[in-house]
């Protein structure tokens, strides 16, 4: 038992010195890590590619689709509605070619502005219910991917340790080769753990940022729905 601990300490020391020499050389460290990490590293690399794709797609969606200043836009709509110029207001909503969900919501209310409040409320609620799921689409999957990446990293760690102790338990293996096998196994285990945790932390941070922004957008949808309903209901009441 004591000899095994001494061997492990020696292996860790040689691993640390090898890592330091790789870092000082300025290259090959990442490639070496993947070579040492085994198959689980490539599985997690695929997971990281999926995570990056989701984060980029959701970020572009939120920034591109919801860059409309809803308060400023609604002020223009209010002026047109008070002037009873609904056609002009609808054309203003169509200026974005349906690319902006907030404009779609306002247009859906303006399209039934001449009907009763119940019809207006029903139309706005239906459109808002259609838009809200798109805002948080795929964001929740980041949390699940954080757990999956962690488990894949731990699985690679366990496989690395199994192979390591299976190799060093051979009594006929020379001490120098045993030390090398132990260093490789420990390296494989630690690299898998570190990479899995890196992906998990990335998923959690991006989930927090994207989810927070999605909640703000959904709140903006609710506020716009309430404002356009009140505006159209008051306008209709004034005409009546």
C-alpha positions in Angstrom: 0.0 0.0 0.0 2.8 2.4 0.9 4.7 1.6 -2.3 1.5 2.3 -4.3 1.1 5.7 -2.6 4.8 6.5 -3.2 4.3 5.5 -6.9 1.2 7.8 -7.2 3.1 10.7 -5.6 6.0 10.2 -8.0 3.6 10.0 -10.9 1.8 13.2 -10.0 5.1 15.0 -9.7 6.2 13.8 -13.1 2.8 14.7 -14.5 3.0 18.2 -13.1 6.5 18.7 -14.5 5.3 17.4 -17.9 2.4 19.8 -17.9 4.6 22.7 -17.0 7.0 21.9 -19.8 4.1 21.7 -22.3 2.8 25.1 -21.0 6.2 26.7 -21.4 6.5 25.4 -24.9 3.3 27.4 -25.8 1.5 24.8 -27.9 0.2 21.2 -28.1 -1.2 21.3 -24.6 -4.9 21.0 -25.8 -4.1 18.3 -28.3 -2.2 16.3 -25.7 -5.0 16.7 -23.3 -7.5 15.2 -25.8 -5.0 12.4 -26.5 -4.7 11.6 -22.8 -8.4 12.0 -22.1 -9.7 9.2 -24.2 -13.1 8.7 -26.0 -15.1 10.6 -23.3 -13.3 13.8 -24.2 -14.5 13.6 -27.8 -18.1 12.9 -26.6 -17.9 16.0 -24.5 -16.4 18.0 -27.3 -19.5 17.2 -29.4 -21.6 18.3 -26.4 -19.6 21.6 -26.3 -20.3 22.1 -30.0 -24.0 21.7 -29.4 -23.9 24.1 -26.4 -22.1 26.8 -28.4 -24.6 26.4 -31.3 -27.5 26.9 -29.0 -26.0 29.9 -27.2 -25.1 31.6 -30.5 -28.6 30.9 -32.0 -30.5 32.1 -28.9 -28.3 35.2 -28.5 -28.8 36.2 -32.1 -32.5 35.6 -31.9 -32.9 37.7 -28.8 -30.8 40.5 -30.0 -32.2 40.6 -33.6 -35.9 39.9 -33.0 -36.4 42.0 -29.9 -34.3 45.1 -30.6 -37.4 47.2 -31.1 -37.9 49.9 -28.5 -41.4 48.9 -27.5 -42.1 52.1 -25.6 -41.0 54.4 -28.4 -42.9 52.3 -30.9 -46.0 52.2 -28.8 -46.0 56.0 -28.5 -46.2 56.3 -32.3 -49.0 53.7 -32.4 -50.9 55.7 -29.7 -50.8 58.9 -31.8 -52.1 57.0 -34.9 -54.9 55.3 -32.9 -56.0 58.6 -31.3 -56.1 60.1 -34.8 -58.3 57.1 -35.8 -55.7 56.2 -38.5 -55.6 52.4 -37.9 -54.5 51.6 -41.5 -51.4 53.7 -41.0 -50.7 52.0 -37.6 -51.0 48.5 -39.2 -48.6 49.5 -42.0 -46.2 50.7 -39.4 -46.3 47.3 -37.8 -45.7 45.7 -41.2 -42.6 47.8 -41.8 -40.5 45.0 -40.2 -41.9 42.4 -42.6 -43.1 40.4 -39.6 -39.6 40.0 -38.3 -40.3 41.5 -34.9 -42.7 39.7 -32.6 -43.7 42.8 -30.7 -44.9 44.3 -33.9 -46.8 41.2 -34.7 -48.5 41.4 -31.3 -49.6 45.0 -31.8 -50.8 44.3 -35.3 -52.9 41.4 -34.1 -54.7 43.9 -31.8 -55.1 46.6 -34.4 -56.6 44.1 -36.8 -59.6 43.6 -34.5 -59.7 47.2 -33.1 -63.2 47.8 -34.4 -64.6 44.8 -32.5 -65.5 44.4 -28.9 -63.0 44.4 -26.0 -63.5 40.6 -25.5 -62.5 40.0 -29.1 -59.5 42.3 -28.8 -58.4 40.6 -25.5 -58.8 37.2 -27.0 -56.8 38.0 -30.1 -54.0 39.6 -28.1 -53.8 36.7 -25.6 -53.7 34.2 -28.4 -50.9 36.0 -30.2 -48.9 36.4 -26.9 -49.3 32.7 -26.1 -47.9 32.0 -29.6 -44.9 34.3 -29.1 -43.8 33.5 -25.6 -42.6 29.9 -26.1 -40.3 31.1 -28.9 -38.5 33.4 -26.5 -37.4 30.6 -24.1 -37.0 27.9 -26.7 -34.0 25.6 -26.2 -32.7 27.7 -23.2 -33.8 25.1 -20.7 -31.8 22.4 -22.5 -28.6 24.1 -21.4 -29.2 23.1 -17.8 -29.7 19.4 -18.8 -26.5 19.6 -20.9 -24.6 20.8 -17.9 -25.5 17.7 -16.0 -24.9 15.4 -19.0 -21.4 16.9 -19.6 -20.5 16.5 -15.9 -21.6 12.9 -16.0 -19.7 12.2 -19.2 -16.6 13.7 -17.6 -17.0 11.6 -14.5 -17.5 8.5 -16.7 -14.2 9.3 -18.4 -12.6 9.7 -15.0 -13.9 6.3 -13.8 -12.7 4.6 -17.0 -9.3 6.2 -16.7 -8.9 5.0 -13.0 -10.1 1.5 -13.9 -7.5 1.2 -16.6 -4.9 2.7 -14.4 -5.3 0.4 -11.4 -5.8 -2.6 -13.7 -2.4 -1.9 -15.2 -0.5 -1.1 -12.1 -1.8 -4.1 -10.3 0.2 -6.3 -12.6 3.1 -7.6 -10.4 5.3 -8.4 -13.4 5.3 -4.8 -14.6 8.5 -2.9 -14.1 8.4 0.0 -11.6 9.3 2.6 -14.3 6.5 1.4 -16.6 4.1 1.2 -13.7 4.8 4.9 -12.8 4.2 5.9 -16.4 0.9 4.0 -16.6 -0.2 5.6 -13.3 0.7 9.0 -14.6 -1.3 8.5 -17.8 -4.3 7.2 -15.9 -4.4 10.1 -13.5 -4.0 12.5 -16.4 -6.9 10.9 -18.2 -9.1 11.1 -15.1 -8.3 14.7 -14.3 -8.6 16.0 -17.9 -12.0 14.4 -18.2 -13.2 15.8 -15.0 -11.9 19.3 -15.8 -13.4 19.4 -19.3 -16.8 18.1 -18.1 -16.9 20.8 -15.4 -15.8 23.5 -17.8 -18.7 22.6 -20.1 -21.1 22.5 -17.2 -20.1 25.9 -15.9 -20.4 27.4 -19.4 -23.9 25.9 -19.7 -25.0 27.3 -16.3 -23.6 30.8 -16.9 -25.1 31.1 -20.4 -28.4 29.6 -19.2 -28.5 32.3 -16.4 -27.9 35.1 -18.9 -30.2 33.9 -21.7 -33.0 33.0 -19.2 -32.8 36.3 -17.5 -33.1 38.1 -20.8 -36.0 35.8 -21.9 -37.9 36.8 -18.8 -37.4 40.5 -19.6 -38.7 39.9 -23.1 -41.7 38.0 -21.9 -42.4 40.8 -19.4 -42.2 43.3 -22.3 -44.7 41.2 -24.3 -47.1 41.2 -21.4 -46.7 44.9 -20.9 -47.2 45.6 -24.6 -50.3 43.4 -24.6 -51.8 45.3 -21.7 -51.0 48.7 -23.2 -52.4 48.0 -26.6 -55.6 46.5 -25.1 -56.1 49.5 -22.9 -55.5 51.8 -25.8 -57.9 50.1 -28.1 -60.6 49.6 -25.4 -60.4 53.3 -24.4 -60.4 54.4 -28.0 -63.5 52.3 -28.8 -65.2 53.6 -25.6 -64.5 57.1 -26.6 -66.0 56.5 -30.1 -69.0 54.8 -28.5 
